[in-house]
Amino acid sequence: MDRCAFRRPLAGWLGLAVLLVPLFAGGCASALATAIYVIKGNRIPAEYNGLREKRVVVVCRTPAAMQFSSTNVTRELATELGRRLQLNVAKVAVVDARDVDRWMDENEWDDPREVGKALDAQMIVDIDIDHFSLYQGQTLYQGEAVYTIEVIDRDNEGEVVFKKQPPRLLWPPNYAIPTQEKREPEFRREFVEVLAEEIGRYFYPHDAHADIAPHNPGL
């Protein structure tokens, strides 16, 4: 038997021990927490795990008064959120956002359960956007969104099994971006990606220290 097969993992554990011994020897009160972080990382679990191994449809909607100005936003958000769920939730099958959009355009509906039934989805992630804007004044970008998340389980008689009304999302949180620095579609795409990640984190684990907002070079 190849003795090297035993040496490689042994060397790895010895290297970890060398890294951790000074922490404990120095009497550091947080040594144990540091050791756990080195080994496991600092992951926040999903608040809701019920999308795993399910066929899921993402429905994004806005009040009637916002529909004309936010059509692209709801489509882009549904697409981006679906993509993130597909990447991060185990064995989930997310209905293609183009199929969802096509069905909603061609049919009259009032309840997201109708969309889920028509597209044979078990779970419906319903994003109800109450407010969405990109501007702070006329010459500055700063995205703002107010929304509610509901997850509806069609296998459980259409019951709402998860509901969340997060705090208002303001992005970037501490500054605004002059409009001459980028075009509106580019900023809207960035803000939609941030919003999709904010929502997605309720459904999959994520790094507690990961900051989804970009660095502001002006600070």
N, C-alpha and C positions, 0 to 999 in steps of 0.2 A: 504494500500500500504506500502511496506517495505521502511522505511525512510533511511535505510542503502544504498539503491540504489542511493540516492542523496548525501550522505555523501562522498562516495568514490571519485567521480569526483571532488567534491568541495575540498576535501583534496589535490588532485593532483594539482589543480590550485593554492591553497594556498602555496603549497610547491614550485612551480615554481616562485610565487611572492616573496617568502622569498629569493630565490636564486638570483633574478634579482634586488631587491630593493637596495642592497649595491652598485651595479654597477652604478645605476642612481644617488644615493645619493652622491657618491664619485665624481661626476662630470666627469666620464670617457667619453672621446670623442667617444670611440668605443662601448659604452654601447648598442646602438641600434643594431649594427652589431652583437655583442655578443648574444643579445637576440634572434635575428633571427636565428643565428647558433644553439643555444640551442634548439629552437623549430623545425627548419626545417633541420638542418645540412647544409653542404656546398657542394652541388651537382652541377656538371657540366653537362648540358644537352647534349644529343646526337647532333652531327653536322648533321646527316641524320636520319630521322625517317621513311623513306619509306619502311623499311622491315617489319613493323608491319602488322600482319594478312596476310602475304604473304607466298607462297611456294618459298623457296630460295635454290639455289645450290651454293656451294663454290667451285671455281676453282682456284687451285694454279699451277703456271707454271714457268719454268725457261728457259733461253736460251739453245739452243741445246748443247753448250759446257759444260754446268753445269749439264745436265740431269743425267748422270751416277752417279755422286757424290752426287746428291741432291734428289734422288728418295724418300728416306725415309723422308726427310725433308718436301717435298711438301705434302706427305700423312699425316704426323703427324700434320702439320700446318692446313691443311683442316679439319682434325678431331677435333683438339683442338678449332679452331675458330668456327666451327659449333656447338660444345658443348656450348661454351660461348654465342653464339647468342641465342641458344635454351633456355638457362637459364635466359637471361637478356632482351630479346626483346619480347614484349607482343604478344602472339598468333602467333608467327612465326612457320613455319614448315620447318625445314632444312632437305634437302635430305641427307640420310645416306651417309657418306663419302665413305663407302665401295662400294656402288652402283655407285657412281661417278667414283671412281678409276677403277672399273671393266669396266664400259662403255668406259672410255678413253683408257684403255689398249686394248680393243677389236675393237676399231674403229679408223679410220683416221679422224682427225679434225684439223682445223686451227684457228677457231674462237670460243671463249667460248659460243657464242650464240647457236652454234650447240649442245653443251653439255646441255644447258638449255632447248632447244627444245626437245631433246631426252628424258630428264627426267621430262618433263612437269613442269618446274619451271617458275614462274612468274618473279622472280628477280635473277640476277646472280651477285655474289660478286666475282670479278676477281682479284686475287692477282698475280701480275707479278713481280717475284723476279729477280732483275738484278745482285745482288751479295749476297752471303751468305758464311760466314766462321766462324769457331769455335776457331781458334788459333791466338795467337799473338806470332810469333816465333814457335819453336819446343817444348818448355817445358811449355808454358803458355796458358791457355784458356782465351779468351775474344771474345765473339760473336760479329759479325758485319753483318748487313743486310741493303741492299738498295732495295727498292721496290716501286711499284705503286699500288694504289687501284682504281678500277673502279666498279661502280654499274651499271648494264645494266637492263633496264626495258623492258621485252619482250611484255608487254601489251601496251607499247608505242612505237611500231615499232622498238624495239631493241635500243632505244636511251640510250646513256650514261648519267645518271641523277645525278651521283656524281663521282667526281674524286679527288684524293689526292695523292701527292707525298711527304710523310713525310720526315723529316730530317733523315740522316743516323742513324740507331739504333746501339749503342755500349753498350754492356752489359757483365759484370758489367761496369758501366760508368767510374769509377775512379780507378780501379785496375784490375789486372789479377789474375787468379787462377792457381797455379802450377798443372801440369797434374798428379802428384803423389797423389793429394788429392781426385780425383774422376775419374771414367772411362768416356771415351768419350760419350757413349750412355746416361749416366746420365746427363752430362753437356748439350748435345744436346737437351734432353727432357726439361730441365729447360729453355734453351734459346728459344726454340719453344713456350713454355708456355708464356714467357714474350712477344714474338713477337705477339702471338695470342691476348693477352690482349691489347697490344698497338693498334692493328688493331680494335679489338672489341669495344674499347672506342669511336670510331667514330659513333657507332650505338646504344649505350645505355648510360644512365646517369652513372656517377661514382663520387666517392668522390675526391674532388680536392686535398686532402692531403694524399690520399692513395699512397704509394710507392710500385710499383710492384717489385722493385729490392730487393734481399735479403740483410740482414745486413752482413757486412764484419767484422768478429770477429777480424781480424788482425789490424783494424784501431782504 
